[in-house]
Amino acid sequence: MSEVLLRQATVDDVEAIAELHTQSWRDHYRGMYANAFLDDEAAADRLEVWGQRLREPVAEGFTIVAEADGVLVGFAYVICDEQPKLQNLHVRTDAQRQGVGSRLVAEVLRTVPRLHVWVREDNAAARTFYEARGGALAGRELGGPFADGSRAPVLCFVWPGDH
């Protein structure tokens, strides 16, 4: 992969982010989210969510995108309220294990050093990823409802700002 550039998302990124988010769910959340949702509803759901996030942004939220050769290969969405959280982090399957996710996390932590992320307990790959980037396990609870309406145990990983 050529050089990866990070930048703030704009309204022009709505469709590309929604498409990447949908494909990432289909590639990695099958068996965690309902198949009918992934196959039939996820694309419209993500287009609506990202349209709202980028066309009507809230002051406490921001999205960073990663591009290679003008193609979106990853993104991170952060909510900076009283307890800043990494709400979404997705990297195209063919761009994984090439440092894109690590660069996105590092950029988020540079911007928001005190951060947490909730990860589905059954998402072993995400748990391993965040632990390898310094996230410390800090809690467990029942999460959701998720986009497909389901609920599942989630784990909280934190970065307290001393990294």
N, C-alpha and C positions, 0 to 999 in steps of 0.2 A: 504494500500500500504506500502511496506517496505521502508527502508531509500532511499531517493533520493540523488544521487550524481551528482554534476555539474562538467563538464570538457569541454575543448576545443574540437570542432569537428575535425575529421580527414577525410581523403579520404575514409576510411572504413565505414563512416556513410552516404555516398551519398544515397544509396537505402532506408535506414530506414528513413532519413529525408524527402526524396521525397515522400515516402509512407505516412508518418504522415501528411505532408503538404497537399497532395492531399485529404486525408480522412478528414482533418480538414475543408478544403474548401467545400467538399461535405456535411459535417454535418452542417456547419454554414453559408455558403455563398449561399445556394440554394435560388433563388429569387433575389440575388444580382448579381451573375455571371450567364451567360447563361447556362441553363441546358445541352445543347449539348456540351458545352466546359467542364463542370464538368464531364459529363458522358463519353465523348469520347476522350478528348484531354488533360485534366489536368494532368494525370499521366505521359505522355510522356513529357509534358511541364516542370513539376517540376523535373523530372529526368534529363533533359537537363540543367536546371538552376542550380540545386544543384551539378551536375557533374562539371560544369564550376566553380562554386563558391569554391568548395573544391579541385578540381584538379589543378586549375589555380587561386589560391587566389590572391586578390589584397591586397597590404600592408595596406590599410585603412579599410579593412573589417575583421570581425571575427564572428564566430558562437560558441555559448555555447549550449551544449546539457545537458538534464536532463535524468538520467537513474535510473531505479528501477529494481533490480534483473537482470541487464544486458540488460534490454529492454528500448529502447528510449521512453520516455513519454512526452518530450517537447523539444523545442529549441528556441533560440533567435538569430537573425542575425542583426548585427549592422554595419553601414557604418560610419567611423570616418573621415569625411572630414571637411571642415571649419564649417559646421553645423551638428554635429553628429546626426544620426537618427537611431532609432530602425525600421528596415525595415520589419522584420517578427518576430512574436511571436506566437507560436502555442503549444497547449498542447492537448494530446490525450483526447478525450471526456470522457473516463472512468477514467481519472486522474484529471479532472478539479475539482475545489473547494476543493483541498487538499493541496494548497500552492505551487504547482509547478510553476505556472505562476508568483506568487509573488516573489519566490526565484530567478527566472530568471531575473525579472525586477530589483530586489535588486542587483544582481551580475553585471548586465549591468551598473547600476548607480554607483556602486562602482568603476567600470573600467572607465566609461565615465559619470562624474557627470552632465555635461551640455548636455542635450539630448532632442530630439523631436521625435514625432511619428505622422504620418498622419493616420487617421482612417476614414473609410467610414461613412458618417453621418447616413446612415441607419443601421449601425452595433451598435445597442443600447448596447449589451452585452460588446463589446470592449470599448465603451465610458465609461460605468460604471466602468469597470475594471481599466482603466487608471486613471480616476478621484479618485477612491478609493486608488490608490497607489501614490497620490500626484501630478499627472499631472494636469497642469492648462491649460484651454482652451485659445489658443492664436491666432486662425485664422480659416478661412474657405475659400475654393476655389474649383474649379472644378478639380477633380483628374482624373488620367488616362492618356493615355489609360491603363487599367488594362490588365491582362494576357488574358482575353477573348475578348479584344478589346473595352470594354465598357468604359464609362466615368460616373462619379457620384460625387456629392458634398462630400468633405472630410473635416475633422476637424483636426486641429493641436493641440496637447497637448505637453507642454514643462515642463522640469525640469531644472531650471536655475543653478543648482549646489549648492544651499543653502538648502539641505534637510538633 
